[in-house]
Amino acid sequence: MNELVVETDGLTKRYGDRLAVDRVSMTVKRGEVYGFLGPNGAGKTTTLRMMLGLIRPTAGSASVLGRPAGRPEVTARIGALIEGPGFYPYLNGRDNLRTMARYQGLPDAEVDRVLEMVDLSSRSRDAFKGYSLGMKQRLGVAAAMLGSPDLLVLDEPTNGLDPAGMADMRALVVSLAAAGQTVLLSSHLLAEVQEICDRVGVIDQGRLLRESTVAELRGGATLRIRATPEDTALAVVMRMAGDEGVRRVGNEWLEVDLPASAAPDVVRHLVSRSVDVHEVTVAERSLEDAFFEMTSTGAGEELVS
């Protein structure tokens, strides 16, 4: 699990005066789902293109599967969907994949396998030009999966999918990782990343702000307590959690930096001081909350939960 599949060191891309990617150093481990998170225009796609050898970095380096990015022997072990999928419009979905499979020396059975995995078998003989955006996206993911590559790079794979399709795609990504493949998933959908990714890299304005597990980025759970009289309740919980471990939230709530397991003890202490406890809940910070704390308001407004 600790073997590195992707490693970048100071990866930088400049277009004239515009710095699109600024010294990004990140790692992706074998068998994990890595979420590459950031608002539109943050530099996600440019970084992925450099990893795949599609564009050259201005500075820095990227290695994939232990070799420099872009080498033919590396590219053969990667499946990728970057931005919108491109296919022959007058061929049907299956024939588009058959064409790609032949370039890779793969049999038609492999085409049927990936079509089934993305739930597109029943529409595989329809012309690509008549596909909806979601169907095109499914076909693009199927193309990336041809030959069971070691690394899958998926740029916004749920784009255009309805809620059921998004759920299916999330389940597919998790199953691929469980089977041993590594998935690098680029997305601006925070709830999606929170649900399926093992680790995340947060990029904004071309710079990697943080790389960690989802749990570390979200932080631990806290207790929220609604009790009266509030002054007495505040004094009690401050003795238990410390002066810096208690905050007022709104007009009625106290947020306390204690784990959920401490709730019974907190309630006992409050009741012993004649405090009426109206409600105790466990509050967990979402990935969206964590992201907004790290980025500017302008960048955060482009993200959805």
C-alpha positions, 0 to 999 in steps of 0.5 A: 500500500505504501508503494508510490504509483505517482510522484511529482517533485516541484511540478510547474507549468507556466503559460507566458506570464500565467503560472498555471501550476506552481511547484506541486509535489504530491504522491499517490500510493498503490491501491488507493483512491486519491482525490485531487480536489480544487475549484475550476481553474485551480490547475487540476487538469494541467497537473494531470496532463503533465503526469500523463506526458501530454504536456511538458512541465516548465520545471520539476518532474513527474514519475508514474509507476517508477518511470518518467511520465510520458514514457511509452512503457508507462503510458501503456499501463495507464487508463485516462479520461481527461476533460471530455471523452472524444470518439468517432461520432458516427460509430456506435459505442461498442465499435468505438471501443473495439477500435481502441481495443485493437490498438492495444491488442485486446479482444472484443470480450474486453470491450464487452466487459468494460461496457457491462461495468459502466452499465452501457451494454444495452445502448452500446450499438447506438451511434455515439453522436446520439449519446447524452452527456452522461452516456458519453462520460460512461463510455469515456470511463469504459475506454479508460478501463480497457486492459485493466490498467495499473493506474486510472486517471479520471478527470470529473468522471461523474460529469453529466450523470444523474444521481443514480449514475453518480452513485453507480460511478462511485461504487465502480471506483471503490470496487476497482481500488478494492481489486488492486487498481489505483485511481486518481480522481479529479473532482470539484464535488466535495461530497463525492471525494469525501465518500470514496477517497482514501487521501486527497490533495487540495490545489488552489491557484496552482499550488498544492495546499495540503495532502492528507487522508480525508479523516485528517483533513476533516479533523475530529468530531466535536460535541454540540450542547444546548443547555441552560443556564448557559453561563453555568454550562459554559463553566462546566464544559470549560473545566472539562475541555479547557478554555480554548476547547469551547466555542459558542455557536449561534445563540444557543449552542456550545461546541466542545472539543471532546469526542462523542464517547465523552457525552455521557460524562459531560451530561452527568457533570452538567446535571450535577450542577443543576443545568438543564440539558436540552440537546447533545449532538455530535458535529463532524466537520465536512470536507467542504468546511475544511476546504473553505477554511484553506481557500479564498472565498472566491475559489470556494464559491465554485465548489458544490457539496 
